[in-house]
Amino acid sequence: MKAVRLHETAGPASLRVDDVPRPEPGPGQVVVDIACAAFNRRDVYITQGLYPNIELPRTLGSDGAGAVAAIGEGVTSIAVGTPVVIDPQIGWTEGGFHTGRGASILGMPLDGTFAEAVVVPAENCYQRPAALSDAEAAALPLAGLTAYRAVFTRGRITKDDVVLITGVGGGVQTFALLYARHAGARTIVTSRSDEKLERAKSLGAGVAINARTSAAWHKEVRAASDGGPTLVIDSTGGDVLAKCLEVARPGARVVVYGGTLGDATIRPYSIFWKQLDVLGTSMGSPADFREMLALFETGLRPVVDRIYPLEACREAAERLLAAEQFGKVVLAIR
Ligand SMILES: NC(=O)c1ccc[n+]([C@@H]2O[C@H](COP(=O)([O-])OP(=O)(O)OC[C@H]3O[C@@H](n4cnc5c(N)ncnc54)[C@H](OP(=O)(O)O)[C@@H]3O)[C@@H](O)[C@H]2O)c1
């Protein structure tokens, strides 16, 4: 079968479409024929070698949707032919927090979804939301889950919140915007691109601020929010996170799930004087995944930026590297 494998860590150009043996399901596992997969920033980081314990060659991809093609010994929870979406996190058993022990993820260190088929534990397969296309379903797993936990489980959003979402063009952040709107909260978004801000407004963003052209974007956030946002969702990190802490309203929750710009120098004063709750989050539990999928049974649809054929995997990765996308970049596998 065809699979997009990484052979060296020199960026997206290191991706190759290879012919590899089709996987077989072991006990408790299923093989899913992938219809569509989707990119996350982590796939691009991995092509650049910016990830621990990289083993080569490896099939990349954490996100995928398709149909169950074969089931292993002892699997009774799911039948061949079921349309599914895959939770890429292996080994986060039920429970509030991930210990990291015994855990793994598709697309490094495990072979991932950028292939015609992938083998996964049966419990990682969930019935695909009926209203979604394969491309939309493939857009959900890692980003939809991370945003779900950030906004709902950790962020505890209510309709009375004023939510700041930084770098709104990102895969996770577009989900955060969808969820915040779904919860009925007011939203303020930033991006370095006017085009992305327009897209965000069309999804219901209340205030849209260009963080490239306005050095004092955080002051605009404060002015637009009667004294600062009550909930911040950030993965940009660096100086952006520092400004988020500066602008957050007293008592606000600041949820952090990434650091695209790297480390931040922050003012402890902002945190203690305003009594902020700074909340870390990463991906999500099986319960978060189920609740996230349920949202997409209610009419919500993920934002798909572009769909590339498998053979154009390098161009797709380059689009993320250049941060040109708004929403999820999808690979059509079959
Ligand atoms: N902890 C977890 O479980 C988890 C899960 C998923 C992602 N993450 C992390 O969260 C971050 C976003 O992930 P993603 O998959 O949503 O990524 P993505 O689709 O590539 O989005 C990244 C966004 O960051 C913003 N950004 C601001 N300054 C940037 C810069 N100088 N260079 C590049 N982007 C910049 C961009 O927003 P604008 O273009 O709109 O300005 C961009 O859309 C990454 O750091 C990723 O590693 C963590």
The ligand as an SDF file (V2000), in Angstrom:
LIG
                    3D

 48 52  0  0  0  0  0  0  0  0999 V2000
   -0.2660   20.2860   23.6470 N   0  0  0  0  0  0  0  0  0  0  0  0
   -0.9650   19.6960   22.6920 C   0  0  0  0  0  0  0  0  0  0  0  0
   -1.5890   18.6810   22.9120 O   0  0  0  0  0  0  0  0  0  0  0  0
   -1.0200   20.3350   21.3440 C   0  0  0  0  0  0  0  0  0  0  0  0
   -1.9390   19.8650   20.4040 C   0  0  0  0  0  0  0  0  0  0  0  0
   -2.0020   20.5000   19.1570 C   0  0  0  0  0  0  0  0  0  0  0  0
   -1.1390   21.5510   18.8850 C   0  0  0  0  0  0  0  0  0  0  0  0
   -0.2390   21.9370   19.8140 N   0  0  0  0  0  0  0  0  0  0  0  0
    0.6730   23.0720   19.5370 C   0  0  0  0  0  0  0  0  0  0  0  0
   -0.1250   24.2060   19.2880 O   0  0  0  0  0  0  0  0  0  0  0  0
    0.4540   25.0070   18.2600 C   0  0  0  0  0  0  0  0  0  0  0  0
   -0.5600   25.1580   17.1260 C   0  0  0  0  0  0  0  0  0  0  0  0
   -0.7850   23.8730   16.5460 O   0  0  0  0  0  0  0  0  0  0  0  0
   -1.6460   23.7420   15.2110 P   0  0  0  0  0  0  0  0  0  0  0  0
   -1.5590   22.3350   14.7670 O   0  0  0  0  0  0  0  0  0  0  0  0
   -2.9690   24.4010   15.3970 O   0  0  0  0  0  0  0  0  0  0  0  0
   -0.7130   24.6330   14.2560 O   0  0  0  0  0  0  0  0  0  0  0  0
   -0.9750   25.4650   12.9530 P   0  0  0  0  0  0  0  0  0  0  0  0
   -2.2340   24.9850   12.3030 O   0  0  0  0  0  0  0  0  0  0  0  0
    0.2980   25.4440   12.1980 O   0  0  0  0  0  0  0  0  0  0  0  0
   -1.2460   26.9390   13.5230 O   0  0  0  0  0  0  0  0  0  0  0  0
   -0.2450   27.7440   14.1490 C   0  0  0  0  0  0  0  0  0  0  0  0
   -0.7970   29.1390   14.2890 C   0  0  0  0  0  0  0  0  0  0  0  0
    0.0770   29.9060   15.1560 O   0  0  0  0  0  0  0  0  0  0  0  0
    0.0230   31.2530   14.7780 C   0  0  0  0  0  0  0  0  0  0  0  0
    1.3240   31.9190   14.7410 N   0  0  0  0  0  0  0  0  0  0  0  0
    1.6010   33.0940   15.3430 C   0  0  0  0  0  0  0  0  0  0  0  0
    2.8690   33.4410   15.1180 N   0  0  0  0  0  0  0  0  0  0  0  0
    3.4110   32.4860   14.3570 C   0  0  0  0  0  0  0  0  0  0  0  0
    4.6960   32.3150   13.7660 C   0  0  0  0  0  0  0  0  0  0  0  0
    5.6740   33.2160   13.9400 N   0  0  0  0  0  0  0  0  0  0  0  0
    4.8990   31.2210   13.0000 N   0  0  0  0  0  0  0  0  0  0  0  0
    3.9050   30.3050   12.8010 C   0  0  0  0  0  0  0  0  0  0  0  0
    2.6680   30.4440   13.3290 N   0  0  0  0  0  0  0  0  0  0  0  0
    2.4320   31.5090   14.0980 C   0  0  0  0  0  0  0  0  0  0  0  0
   -0.5350   31.3050   13.3720 C   0  0  0  0  0  0  0  0  0  0  0  0
   -1.6750   32.0710   13.4210 O   0  0  0  0  0  0  0  0  0  0  0  0
   -1.9190   33.2570   12.3580 P   0  0  0  0  0  0  0  0  0  0  0  0
   -1.3230   32.7860   11.0650 O   0  0  0  0  0  0  0  0  0  0  0  0
   -3.4010   33.3700   12.3530 O   0  0  0  0  0  0  0  0  0  0  0  0
   -1.2350   34.4760   12.8870 O   0  0  0  0  0  0  0  0  0  0  0  0
   -0.7880   29.8750   12.9840 C   0  0  0  0  0  0  0  0  0  0  0  0
   -1.9920   29.7400   12.3020 O   0  0  0  0  0  0  0  0  0  0  0  0
    1.7500   24.3110   17.8660 C   0  0  0  0  0  0  0  0  0  0  0  0
    2.8020   24.8870   18.6040 O   0  0  0  0  0  0  0  0  0  0  0  0
    1.5050   22.8680   18.2900 C   0  0  0  0  0  0  0  0  0  0  0  0
    2.6990   22.1810   18.5650 O   0  0  0  0  0  0  0  0  0  0  0  0
   -0.1640   21.3610   21.0360 C   0  0  0  0  0  0  0  0  0  0  0  0
  1  2  1  0
  2  3  2  0
  2  4  1  0
  4  5  1  0
  4 48  2  0
  5  6  2  0
  6  7  1  0
  7  8  2  0
  8  9  1  0
  8 48  1  0
  9 10  1  0
  9 46  1  0
 10 11  1  0
 11 12  1  0
 11 44  1  0
 12 13  1  0
 13 14  1  0
 14 15  2  0
 14 16  1  0
 14 17  1  0
 17 18  1  0
 18 19  2  0
 18 20  1  0
 18 21  1  0
 21 22  1  0
 22 23  1  0
 23 24  1  0
 23 42  1  0
 24 25  1  0
 25 26  1  0
 25 36  1  0
 26 27  1  0
 26 35  1  0
 27 28  2  0
 28 29  1  0
 29 30  1  0
 29 35  2  0
 30 31  1  0
 30 32  2  0
 32 33  1  0
 33 34  2  0
 34 35  1  0
 36 37  1  0
 36 42  1  0
 37 38  1  0
 38 39  2  0
 38 40  1  0
 38 41  1  0
 42 43  1  0
 44 45  1  0
 44 46  1  0
 46 47  1  0
M  CHG  2   8   1  16  -1
M  END
$$$$
